[in-house]
Amino acid sequence: MAHTQEEVLAGLAEIINEETGLSADAVEGSKSFTDDLDIDSISMMTIVVNAEKKFGVTIPDDDVKDLVTVQDAVDYIVKASA
Protein backbone atom coordinates (compact mmCIF):
# COMPACT_ATOMS: atom_id res chain seq x y z
CA MET A 1 0.00 0.00 0.00
CA ALA A 2 1.44 3.35 -1.00
CA HIS A 3 1.89 5.99 1.65
CA THR A 4 2.10 9.76 1.20
CA GLN A 5 5.05 11.86 2.32
CA GLU A 6 2.84 13.41 5.01
CA GLU A 7 1.69 10.02 6.36
CA VAL A 8 5.23 8.71 6.54
CA LEU A 9 6.61 11.87 8.18
CA ALA A 10 3.84 11.82 10.80
CA GLY A 11 4.36 8.11 11.42
CA LEU A 12 8.13 8.50 11.75
CA ALA A 13 7.66 11.43 14.12
CA GLU A 14 5.44 9.21 16.28
CA ILE A 15 7.97 6.34 16.24
CA ILE A 16 10.87 8.70 17.07
CA ASN A 17 8.83 10.25 19.88
CA GLU A 18 8.14 6.79 21.37
CA GLU A 19 11.81 5.75 21.11
CA THR A 20 13.54 8.95 22.20
CA GLY A 21 10.97 11.15 23.92
CA LEU A 22 11.62 13.90 21.36
CA SER A 23 8.56 15.97 20.56
CA ALA A 24 6.95 14.86 17.30
CA ASP A 25 6.99 18.54 16.30
CA ALA A 26 10.80 18.47 16.41
CA VAL A 27 10.93 15.81 13.70
CA GLU A 28 11.24 17.64 10.38
CA GLY A 29 12.42 16.42 7.00
CA SER A 30 15.55 18.52 7.02
CA LYS A 31 16.75 17.21 10.40
CA SER A 32 19.69 14.81 10.59
CA PHE A 33 19.02 11.76 12.76
CA THR A 34 22.44 11.95 14.43
CA ASP A 35 23.40 15.64 14.32
CA ASP A 36 20.04 17.32 14.95
CA LEU A 37 17.97 14.68 16.74
CA ASP A 38 20.87 13.01 18.60
CA ILE A 39 19.70 9.49 17.71
CA ASP A 40 22.36 6.82 18.27
CA SER A 41 22.77 3.66 16.20
CA ILE A 42 20.87 1.44 18.64
CA SER A 43 17.86 3.77 18.72
CA MET A 44 18.07 4.11 14.94
CA MET A 45 17.79 0.35 14.48
CA THR A 46 14.72 0.29 16.76
CA ILE A 47 13.19 3.15 14.76
CA VAL A 48 13.89 1.27 11.50
CA VAL A 49 12.30 -1.96 12.79
CA ASN A 50 9.23 -0.07 14.00
CA ALA A 51 8.98 1.82 10.69
CA GLU A 52 9.19 -1.46 8.77
CA LYS A 53 6.28 -2.84 10.82
CA LYS A 54 4.21 0.35 10.63
CA PHE A 55 4.60 0.90 6.89
CA GLY A 56 4.95 -2.72 5.70
CA VAL A 57 8.34 -2.17 4.07
CA THR A 58 11.77 -3.76 4.38
CA ILE A 59 14.81 -1.57 4.93
CA PRO A 60 17.99 -3.65 4.57
CA ASP A 61 20.77 -2.89 7.05
CA ASP A 62 23.02 -1.77 4.17
CA ASP A 63 20.49 0.92 3.26
CA VAL A 64 20.08 2.28 6.80
CA LYS A 65 23.48 3.99 6.64
CA ASP A 66 22.18 6.06 3.70
CA LEU A 67 19.26 7.41 5.75
CA VAL A 68 20.99 10.51 7.10
CA THR A 69 18.03 12.88 7.36
CA VAL A 70 14.38 12.36 8.21
CA GLN A 71 13.55 13.21 4.58
CA ASP A 72 15.89 10.44 3.38
CA ALA A 73 13.86 7.96 5.44
CA VAL A 74 10.53 9.41 4.30
CA ASP A 75 11.56 9.18 0.63
CA TYR A 76 12.86 5.63 1.07
CA ILE A 77 9.66 4.41 2.76
CA VAL A 78 7.37 6.14 0.23
CA LYS A 79 9.31 4.55 -2.64
CA ALA A 80 9.43 1.12 -0.95
CA SER A 81 5.70 1.14 -0.25
CA ALA A 82 4.66 2.14 -3.78
C-alpha positions in Angstrom: 0.0 0.0 0.0 1.4 3.4 -1.0 1.9 6.0 1.7 2.1 9.8 1.2 5.1 11.9 2.3 2.8 13.4 5.0 1.7 10.0 6.4 5.2 8.7 6.5 6.6 11.9 8.2 3.8 11.8 10.8 4.4 8.1 11.4 8.1 8.5 11.7 7.7 11.4 14.1 5.4 9.2 16.3 8.0 6.3 16.2 10.9 8.7 17.1 8.8 10.3 19.9 8.1 6.8 21.4 11.8 5.7 21.1 13.5 9.0 22.2 11.0 11.1 23.9 11.6 13.9 21.4 8.6 16.0 20.6 7.0 14.9 17.3 7.0 18.5 16.3 10.8 18.5 16.4 10.9 15.8 13.7 11.2 17.6 10.4 12.4 16.4 7.0 15.6 18.5 7.0 16.8 17.2 10.4 19.7 14.8 10.6 19.0 11.8 12.8 22.4 11.9 14.4 23.4 15.6 14.3 20.0 17.3 14.9 18.0 14.7 16.7 20.9 13.0 18.6 19.7 9.5 17.7 22.4 6.8 18.3 22.8 3.7 16.2 20.9 1.4 18.6 17.9 3.8 18.7 18.1 4.1 14.9 17.8 0.3 14.5 14.7 0.3 16.8 13.2 3.1 14.8 13.9 1.3 11.5 12.3 -2.0 12.8 9.2 -0.1 14.0 9.0 1.8 10.7 9.2 -1.5 8.8 6.3 -2.8 10.8 4.2 0.3 10.6 4.6 0.9 6.9 5.0 -2.7 5.7 8.3 -2.2 4.1 11.8 -3.8 4.4 14.8 -1.6 4.9 18.0 -3.7 4.6 20.8 -2.9 7.1 23.0 -1.8 4.2 20.5 0.9 3.3 20.1 2.3 6.8 23.5 4.0 6.6 22.2 6.1 3.7 19.3 7.4 5.7 21.0 10.5 7.1 18.0 12.9 7.4 14.4 12.4 8.2 13.6 13.2 4.6 15.9 10.4 3.4 13.9 8.0 5.4 10.5 9.4 4.3 11.6 9.2 0.6 12.9 5.6 1.1 9.7 4.4 2.8 7.4 6.1 0.2 9.3 4.6 -2.6 9.4 1.1 -0.9 5.7 1.1 -0.2 4.7 2.1 -3.8 
